[in-house]
Amino acid sequence: MTEAEIRQLVCDILSDIAPETDPALLSGGRDIREGLDIDSMDFLNFIIALSKRAGVSIPEEDYPKLFTIDGVVAYLTSIGQP
């Protein structure tokens, strides 16, 4: 996946979790949880959906790396996702 595809995937998943928001307006470095006002369960649902749709296993200790869209892009790029 390209960086743009990863960003689109993140926005698609976040739109499903928080349909009243527009994740595309969220700065890449801003904390997703604060920027979209989602709780810990919503964030966990985001991680689960990201894992399934990207086809990667994300261990719990890596969750803090995924607090921002830029972090998700860097993480998926670094693990060599499909």
VEXVO-398625 format. One record per residue (C-alpha): x, y, z; residue in three letters. Coordinates in steps of 0.02 Angstrom, whole numbers, padded with zeros to 5 digits, always signed. Example, Ala and Ser with C-alpha at 12.3 -4.5 7.8 and 13.67 -1.06 7.14 Angstrom:
// residues 2
+00615-00225+00390ALA+00684-00053+00357SER
//
This chain:
// residues 82
+00000+00000+00000MET+00057+00175-00036THR+00056+00313+00094GLU-00099+00388+00012ALA-00188+00219+00016GLU-00147+00197+00200ILE-00212+00371+00239ARG-00372+00333+00143GLN-00392+00168+00235LEU-00373+00257+00402VAL-00502+00389+00353CYS-00624+00255+00293ASP-00610+00158+00456ILE-00625+00313+00563LEU-00777+00371+00463SER-00861+00207+00506ASP-00818+00225+00691ILE-00859+00410+00707ALA-00978+00449+00564PRO-01017+00623+00630GLU-00836+00677+00601THR-00725+00706+00450ASP-00558+00619+00482PRO-00488+00692+00320ALA-00482+00861+00409LEU-00375+00789+00549LEU-00193+00841+00545SER-00077+00692+00519GLY+00015+00727+00681GLY-00138+00756+00791ARG-00195+00623+00913ASP-00340+00532+00829ILE-00429+00505+00995ARG-00429+00689+01041GLU-00456+00755+00865GLY-00612+00649+00836LEU-00665+00638+01019ASP-00669+00448+01020ILE-00655+00342+01176ASP-00541+00195+01212SER-00667+00067+01147MET-00683+00162+00984ASP-00494+00168+00971PHE-00485-00020+01002LEU-00616-00046+00866ASN-00508+00061+00751PHE-00355-00049+00786ILE-00454-00209+00756ILE-00525-00144+00592ALA-00354-00080+00538LEU-00277-00249+00575SER-00409-00342+00475LYS-00415-00225+00326ARG-00226-00205+00313ALA-00198-00391+00340GLY-00074-00369+00482VAL-00065-00421+00663SER-00044-00273+00780ILE+00019-00318+00955PRO-00050-00217+01100GLU+00120-00144+01141GLU+00118-00058+00971ASP-00048+00032+00997TYR+00035+00195+01055PRO+00123+00203+00886LYS-00049+00218+00806LEU-00115+00371+00898PHE-00093+00481+00743THR-00123+00457+00558ILE+00062+00490+00525ASP+00101+00356+00655GLY-00011+00230+00568VAL+00073+00267+00401VAL+00247+00249+00477ALA+00199+00090+00569TYR+00121+00000+00421LEU+00265+00054+00309THR+00395-00007+00435SER+00319-00180+00455ILE+00309-00203+00267GLY+00121-00228+00257GLN+00051-00298+00094PRO
//
